[in-house]
Amino acid sequence: MGYTHVKMSLKKSYESEKFKEERLLVDSGAIYTVVPGADLQELGLVAHSEEEFELADGEVIKRKVGDACFEYGDKRGSAPVIFGEEGNSKLLGILTLKALGFILDPLKREIKPLRTRLV
């Protein structure tokens, strides 16, 4: 089994000129995207809440959560982002993928456009 990484830009808002490019591991089992908190704070993002998350091994952790604007190619979308702490992996979660209109193709190990239906 291989890993899929993508480079994606993050901003505080679409109007913001300041951005960070992050190399994120696409994790189809992760709901949220995780980015180092220091990188998010550098962009001026502020956490709006703190949530508990259960890890695969059963450990429960608390992390700050905010909202970020993501850009990949010509696609843009907003999604929640977790303020990662030291030792946390940089992950691209399913909410961000869907906000951008993408899905992970596990056989080709790449993200591809998601066809959506209105009904």
N, C-alpha and C positions, 0 to 999 in steps of 0.2 A: 504494500500500500504506500502511495506517495503523498506528498504534501503539496498544497496549492497556496502560493503566496501572490498577492497583488499589491501594487503601489497605488495608493489612493491619497487624494488631497483632502484635508480637513480645514474648516473655517469656523469662526464663531457665527457668522451670518453670511448670506450670499453677497451682501454689499461689501463685506470686509475684504481688504486687499491682502491682509496678512494671512498666510496659510502655512500649513506643515504638510509635508509629504511623508506618509508612513508606509512601511512594508508590513502588511498584515497577513497572518495565516488565516485562510478561509476555513472556518469551522462550522459545518452545517449542523452540528449538534449544539452550538452556542446560540442563545437567543440574542444577546447583546454584543456589541463591539467593545473591546477593551483596548484603551490607549493609555500610555503613561500619563498620570495625572499632571506631572510637571510640564509635559508638552501641551496639554489642554489649557493649563493655567497660563502658559506663555502666550497662547492665542487669545486670552481673555475670557475663556469659558468659565462659567461659575456653576457649581453643582446646585441642583434644586432639591435633591433629596439624598437620603442614605438608605440603602436596601440591604437585605440579607440574601446571600446566594449560597446554594449548596453545591459543593464541588463533587466530582465523580467519586471521590473516596469517602463521601459523607460529611466531610468537614464543612461547617457553616462559617462564612466570612461576611464582613460588612464592607461595603464600598460605596463611595459617593457616585451619584449619577447626574448627568447633565444632558443637554441636547447639542448636537453639532450638525453642521452642514457638510456633506460628503460629496466629492466629485471624482468620477472615474470616466475618463474619456470625455464624451460630450453629455454624459448623464449627471444629474444632480439630484440630491434628496436629503431630507433631514431625518435623523433617527436618534434615539437615546444612545449615550456612550458612557461606559464605566470608566471612572478615574482609576486606572491601574496603579498599583504600588510596586515597590521594588520586588523583583522576582516573578511578577505576573507576565504572562505571555501577551503579545500584541495579537488580538484576535479580531476577525471580521465576522460578526454574527448575522443571523438570518434576517433580523429586522432591517439592518442596513442594506443587505443585499436586495431585499424586496423593495425598500424605499427607492433604490436606484433602478429597479426593474430587471434584476439579474437573479440567476439561480446557479448553483454549483452543478456542473456535469462531472460526476465522480469517475466516470470511465476515461474521459479525456483530461481530467484534472485541470479544468479551466472554468471560468464563469462565463455564462452565455445569457443573452436576453431572455427574459421570462415573458411568455405570452400570457396576457391577462384577458379575462372575460368580464364583461359588465354584468352578466346574469349568471 
